[in-house]
Amino acid sequence: MPRQQSNVVELLQPGSFVKLRNQPDDLPPFQLIQCRGGRCWVRQQAWGQLVQWEVEHRKLTAVA
């Protein structure tokens, strides 16, 4: 039986903090920049405004 996809992206607003699947406990939450077309852009606050990481929305597992 296929696993159902979570709609966590619909609940998230830009500026909220998220965690990724299998994220180590000692890594701080990521700040959500935006989600579009199944992709989300996140960043660590220490990275600065211009450094972003693009991840699949399925990788977001929890709001921090």
Buried (B, 14 or more C-beta within 10 A) or exposed (E): EEEEEEEBBEEBEEEEBBBBEEBEEEEEBBBBBEBEEEEBBBBBEEEEEEEBEEBEBBBBEEBE
